[in-house]
Amino acid sequence: MAAGRHSSSAGPNSWPAAHRTWISTGWPQPAWAKSTSGCTSVCLRPQSNRPKINNAGVNGAPSLLTSPEEEIRATFETHVFGPLLLVRAFAPVLARNGGGAVVDVHSVLSWLARPGAYAASKTAFWGLTNALRLELADQKTQVVGAHLGYADTPLIAHLSDVAKSDPAVIVARVLDALEAGEDEAIADDVSAQVKSILPSVTTGVLPE
């Protein structure tokens, strides 16, 4: 992401400190935030005429049945409530400046069923984005939902056996969708493939 675009984040990352600003949204503060700066979300320095980008991400609770409840809730706080509160906070600013735009970074797993809280929370985030698009339409705020698989970022640096997309390519595709006035950005090939079969995958389970 480029400096000046606003992004929520769920944990420490390698973005240069000069390009990010810590803000408090009022949602429950994760342990890593308490141990670093006492803030609950991170944003690249915002300007009122630039898109606000919600790009929160944690691996999340691996099981909905056996993971600690607080871990499941933290996953949803990160992927759903954090982005929601950021949009609520910035919506009046966007309105005063002609509408602007919000980009919510989902996942290809927004469309697929997987054990654990990650995919379930990303599915909820997808629904949240679609609802916010309707609510923000009157103030002419564009809301783009971006779908992608693995991007080569610090969050998944430990994964060595999966194909990862170049973040620069992902960002370019998202910005192309934004500039074209589209509601969705299908940012990589795997997301395009999954979307093409969605009419036949109503339970979120891919065919064998």
Secondary structure, DSSP 8 states (H G I E B T S, - for coil): --TT-B---SS---S-GGGEEEE--SS---HHHHHHTS-SEEEE---TTS-EEE-------S-TTTS-HHHHHHHHIIIIIHHHHHHHHHHHHHHHTT--EEEEE--GGGSS--SSHHHHHHHHHHHHHHHHHHHHGGGT-EEEEEE-S-BSSGGGTT--SS--B-HHHHHHHHHHHHHTT-SEEE-SHHHHHHHHTGGG-TTS----
